[in-house]
Amino acid sequence: MLKLLFCIALLAVNIATFIVILIDKRAARRGGNRLPERIILLLTLFLGGIGVLAAFYMARHKTRHYVLLTMVWIITAVEMAAVIWYLFS
């Protein structure tokens, strides 16, 4: 039961981060207030990396920010390895 709740929370976090990145992309197009990259990294650290990466590639947002993109990939890979270990242990 606990693992099911964890999966639901993980899905909710990633949907939320996906939406936040799309809102940032919209602000970028309109010249509005932008989301600092450190906030994007915080969202990634709170298990939202899949949502961040999906939004980056679907919206073609920040894909040329190689340092940010690499950091998001590394954090997401490490966290997903931990999540998989937790779910299958």
CYANA upper distance limits for C-alpha pairs under 8 A (distance plus 0.5 A):
  1 MET  CA      5 LEU  CA      6.89
  2 LEU  CA      6 PHE  CA      6.67
  3 LYS  CA      7 CYS  CA      6.71
  3 LYS  CA     87 LEU  CA      7.08
  4 LEU  CA      8 ILE  CA      6.79
  5 LEU  CA      9 ALA  CA      6.64
  6 PHE  CA     10 LEU  CA      6.56
  7 CYS  CA     11 LEU  CA      6.64
  8 ILE  CA     12 ALA  CA      6.71
  9 ALA  CA     13 VAL  CA      6.63
 10 LEU  CA     14 ASN  CA      6.77
 10 LEU  CA     47 LEU  CA      7.32
 10 LEU  CA     48 GLY  CA      8.05
 11 LEU  CA     15 ILE  CA      6.69
 12 ALA  CA     16 ALA  CA      6.64
 13 VAL  CA     17 THR  CA      6.68
 13 VAL  CA     46 PHE  CA      8.40
 13 VAL  CA     47 LEU  CA      7.51
 13 VAL  CA     48 GLY  CA      6.12
 13 VAL  CA     51 GLY  CA      8.36
 14 ASN  CA     18 PHE  CA      6.51
 14 ASN  CA     47 LEU  CA      7.80
 14 ASN  CA     48 GLY  CA      5.11
 14 ASN  CA     49 GLY  CA      7.53
 14 ASN  CA     50 ILE  CA      6.66
 14 ASN  CA     51 GLY  CA      4.82
 14 ASN  CA     52 VAL  CA      7.86
 15 ILE  CA     19 ILE  CA      6.81
 15 ILE  CA     51 GLY  CA      6.50
 16 ALA  CA     20 VAL  CA      6.73
 16 ALA  CA     51 GLY  CA      8.05
 17 THR  CA     21 ILE  CA      6.69
 17 THR  CA     43 LEU  CA      7.09
 17 THR  CA     48 GLY  CA      6.33
 17 THR  CA     49 GLY  CA      8.47
 17 THR  CA     51 GLY  CA      5.85
 17 THR  CA     52 VAL  CA      6.36
 18 PHE  CA     22 LEU  CA      6.86
 18 PHE  CA     51 GLY  CA      4.89
 18 PHE  CA     52 VAL  CA      5.96
 18 PHE  CA     54 ALA  CA      7.40
 18 PHE  CA     55 ALA  CA      5.81
 19 ILE  CA     23 ILE  CA      6.68
 19 ILE  CA     55 ALA  CA      8.27
 20 VAL  CA     24 ASP  CA      6.77
 21 ILE  CA     25 LYS  CA      6.72
 21 ILE  CA     40 ILE  CA      8.49
 21 ILE  CA     52 VAL  CA      7.02
 21 ILE  CA     55 ALA  CA      6.58
 21 ILE  CA     56 PHE  CA      7.81
 22 LEU  CA     26 ARG  CA      6.75
 22 LEU  CA     55 ALA  CA      6.85
 22 LEU  CA     59 ALA  CA      7.55
 23 ILE  CA     27 ALA  CA      6.75
 24 ASP  CA     28 ALA  CA      6.63
 24 ASP  CA     34 ARG  CA      6.38
 24 ASP  CA     35 LEU  CA      6.53
 25 LYS  CA     29 ARG  CA      6.89
 25 LYS  CA     59 ALA  CA      7.80
 25 LYS  CA     61 HIS  CA      6.76
 26 ARG  CA     30 ARG  CA      6.82
 27 ALA  CA     31 GLY  CA      6.22
 27 ALA  CA     32 GLY  CA      5.12
 27 ALA  CA     33 ASN  CA      6.70
 27 ALA  CA     34 ARG  CA      6.66
 28 ALA  CA     32 GLY  CA      6.79
 28 ALA  CA     33 ASN  CA      8.28
 28 ALA  CA     34 ARG  CA      7.07
 35 LEU  CA     39 ILE  CA      7.16
 35 LEU  CA     40 ILE  CA      7.85
 36 PRO  CA     40 ILE  CA      7.35
 37 GLU  CA     41 LEU  CA      6.84
 37 GLU  CA     68 LEU  CA      7.89
 38 ARG  CA     42 LEU  CA      6.70
 39 ILE  CA     43 LEU  CA      6.68
 40 ILE  CA     44 THR  CA      6.76
 40 ILE  CA     52 VAL  CA      8.12
 41 LEU  CA     45 LEU  CA      6.64
 41 LEU  CA     68 LEU  CA      8.39
 41 LEU  CA     71 MET  CA      8.36
 41 LEU  CA     72 VAL  CA      7.17
 42 LEU  CA     46 PHE  CA      6.80
 43 LEU  CA     47 LEU  CA      7.51
 43 LEU  CA     48 GLY  CA      5.94
 43 LEU  CA     49 GLY  CA      7.62
 43 LEU  CA     52 VAL  CA      8.32
 44 THR  CA     48 GLY  CA      5.05
 44 THR  CA     49 GLY  CA      4.78
 44 THR  CA     50 ILE  CA      8.48
 44 THR  CA     52 VAL  CA      7.33
 44 THR  CA     72 VAL  CA      6.94
 44 THR  CA     75 ILE  CA      7.50
 44 THR  CA     76 THR  CA      7.35
 45 LEU  CA     49 GLY  CA      7.71
 45 LEU  CA     75 ILE  CA      7.30
 45 LEU  CA     76 THR  CA      8.32
 47 LEU  CA     76 THR  CA      7.84
 47 LEU  CA     79 GLU  CA      7.33
 48 GLY  CA     52 VAL  CA      6.77
 48 GLY  CA     76 THR  CA      8.44
 49 GLY  CA     53 LEU  CA      6.55
 49 GLY  CA     72 VAL  CA      6.98
 49 GLY  CA     73 TRP  CA      8.06
 49 GLY  CA     75 ILE  CA      7.85
 49 GLY  CA     76 THR  CA      5.48
 50 ILE  CA     54 ALA  CA      6.51
 50 ILE  CA     76 THR  CA      7.35
 51 GLY  CA     55 ALA  CA      6.62
 52 VAL  CA     56 PHE  CA      6.58
 52 VAL  CA     72 VAL  CA      8.44
 53 LEU  CA     57 TYR  CA      6.76
 53 LEU  CA     72 VAL  CA      7.99
 53 LEU  CA     73 TRP  CA      8.18
 54 ALA  CA     58 MET  CA      6.43
 55 ALA  CA     59 ALA  CA      6.18
 55 ALA  CA     60 ARG  CA      8.16
 55 ALA  CA     61 HIS  CA      7.78
 56 PHE  CA     60 ARG  CA      5.91
 56 PHE  CA     61 HIS  CA      5.13
 56 PHE  CA     62 LYS  CA      6.76
 56 PHE  CA     63 THR  CA      6.85
 57 TYR  CA     61 HIS  CA      7.11
 57 TYR  CA     63 THR  CA      7.50
 62 LYS  CA     69 LEU  CA      8.00
 63 THR  CA     69 LEU  CA      7.09
 64 ARG  CA     69 LEU  CA      8.37
 65 HIS  CA     69 LEU  CA      6.52
 66 TYR  CA     70 THR  CA      6.38
 67 VAL  CA     71 MET  CA      6.65
 68 LEU  CA     72 VAL  CA      6.65
 69 LEU  CA     73 TRP  CA      6.69
 70 THR  CA     74 ILE  CA      6.67
 71 MET  CA     75 ILE  CA      6.59
 72 VAL  CA     76 THR  CA      6.46
 73 TRP  CA     77 ALA  CA      6.53
 74 ILE  CA     78 VAL  CA      6.75
 75 ILE  CA     79 GLU  CA      6.60
 76 THR  CA     80 MET  CA      6.40
 77 ALA  CA     81 ALA  CA      6.65
 78 VAL  CA     82 ALA  CA      6.89
 79 GLU  CA     83 VAL  CA      6.63
 80 MET  CA     84 ILE  CA      6.52
 81 ALA  CA     85 TRP  CA      6.65
 82 ALA  CA     86 TYR  CA      6.62
 83 VAL  CA     87 LEU  CA      6.61
 84 ILE  CA     88 PHE  CA      6.59
 85 TRP  CA     89 SER  CA      6.27
